[in-house]
């Protein structure tokens, strides 16, 4: 079993709860808009990281990360990109890539909107972990963790933090 921590749109800031929520994860996946090299380094030091660059990421991050990651973990095929859309509203060219690669999980960021949904037509689970950073129009900071056991995706949990709250002591994962 492999435990995954998934986040996106940090925009150069990491909420301290990221480290506690992901402490038992084996890997972190970041769906782009990391924001700055310090954030990338901090995540890389914390856990093994698989990431893509996003539209706000500068040249140094783009030199280190690809626009698209396609990989297999246990018996699950993963396709991750920053601007990808979601079932029924995929970004231009994404549906064709999905049809070619046939992932079990399609991950994108960009919208700052947490979205977890099945695409029955393409036979995949779509996950957008929302925005883990403090910059943007979103009202909630969100990130996700889950487990992969062979070919099963399980134990999905969401961390949701009110961006305007001064104290995060009452934040609890929603499972």
Secondary structure, 3 states (H helix, E strand, C coil): CEEEEEECCCCCCCCCHHHHHCCCCCEEEECCCCCCHHHHHHHHHHCEEEEECCCCCCHHHHHHCECEEEEEECCEEEEEECCCEECCEECCCHHHHHHHHCCCEEECCCCCCEEEEEECCCCEEEEEECCCCCCCCCCEEEEEEEEEECCEEEEEEEEEEECCCCCCCCCCEEC
